[in-house]
Amino acid sequence: MSYAIIRNTKYKRENLKGIFRHNERRNKNYSNDNINKEKSYLNYFK
């Protein structure tokens, strides 16, 4: 059984750059110090 989660949210144009960086893991600093970006390749979707 497959399914999708869809979120419909209004964003302002000035927020889109930050949202994209967050989703693509391109941020330089995160509030969680336990994030190991070198292991990102282990993430997968079922």
Secondary structure as GFF3:
##gff-version 3
##sequence-region A 1 46
A	DSSP	three_ten_helix	13	15	.	.	.	ID=ss1
A	DSSP	alpha_helix	16	23	.	.	.	ID=ss2
A	DSSP	three_ten_helix	37	42	.	.	.	ID=ss3
###
